[in-house]
Amino acid sequence: MRIHAVRTGFVQIKRSQQLGVGHGLARRVRPFLDPTWTEWLPTLAWVIEHPEGVIVVDTGSASGDAHLRSWHPYHRFDVRFQVGPQDELGPHLRALGIEARDVANVVLTHLHMDHGAGLPHLAGRPTLVHEGELRAAHGLAGRLQGYLPGQWGPAFRPHALTWTDARFGPFDRTAPITQAGDVLAIPTPGHTPHHVSVVVRGDVDILLAGDASYTQDALLTGQVDGVSPDEGQARATLARIRVLAHERPLVYLPTHDPDSAARLLGKTVVPQ
């Protein structure tokens, strides 16, 4: 198996979104009031070349995001994109010699705009999402939470992940992605209530963490971001990932960590 880190442009967010400040409602409101921005952060998608077919985990941003005009205050005031057409998922796949028909499965950690905007490049390919995330993203409630279903394209016909009681370390259920069982989803709620991460098993396990945290440092310190609805849930997820990293060598790769691609290349495990 080979895993490729694909950078689908850059994003800036408020520093108090990257690392939450305070607790409760004050933590969630703080990014709207914060005048300070992060540096430009990568938005990574992941391409797994597997004997059963290519697996894409998250599809990244799209060039239209850079010109997003939305009524939602978060989109207007709290996020900036730097994405050109050449940064989108499709050109990266073609550069790797991969056509859409080669993709056996697309797995989405969650449905926020910078994780699902590349879906039109894989229109019609089997796509797996947590069923709770699908429910949350639709309707007026989904729009109030900042989801943008219009990005996904008319061919978006996702399937719900199939959960089993098979444990993986401290995680009490898993959803197999491959017949071999060497690629699986685990529940990592926090950033959204139904967020998942994807594990690629091997001598060293690779955790494609989505937005479980924005950086590995935040994982190690247990510091929750500024937008997770349930701080306790997010903190518990980070604690379980740290337990997993203590039990087995684990490379931790969040979507927006500037060091994720280098950690993948060097198979640099979470320090103890």
Sequence and secondary structure as in RCSB ss.txt:
>XXXX:A:sequence
MRIHAVRTGFVQIKRSQQLGVGHGLARRVRPFLDPTWTEWLPTLAWVIEHPEGVIVVDTGSASGDAHLRSWHPYH
RFDVRFQVGPQDELGPHLRALGIEARDVANVVLTHLHMDHGAGLPHLAGRPTLVHEGELRAAHGLAGRLQGYLPG
QWGPAFRPHALTWTDARFGPFDRTAPITQAGDVLAIPTPGHTPHHVSVVVRGDVDILLAGDASYTQDALLTGQVD
GVSPDEGQARATLARIRVLAHERPLVYLPTHDPDSAARLLGKTVVPQ
>XXXX:A:secstr
 EEEEEEEEEEEEBHHHHS  SSHHHHHHHHHH   B   EEEEEEEEE TT EEEE     GGGGG   SSHHH
HHSEEEE  GGGSHHHHHHHTT  GGGEEEEE S   HHHHTTGGGGTTS EEE HHHHHHHSHHHHHHTT  GG
GG TT   EE   BS  BTTBS BEE STTSSEEEEE  SSSTT EEEEE SSSEEEEEETS SSHHHHHHT   
SS S HHHHHHHHHHHHHHHHHS EEEEETT TTHHHHHHHT     
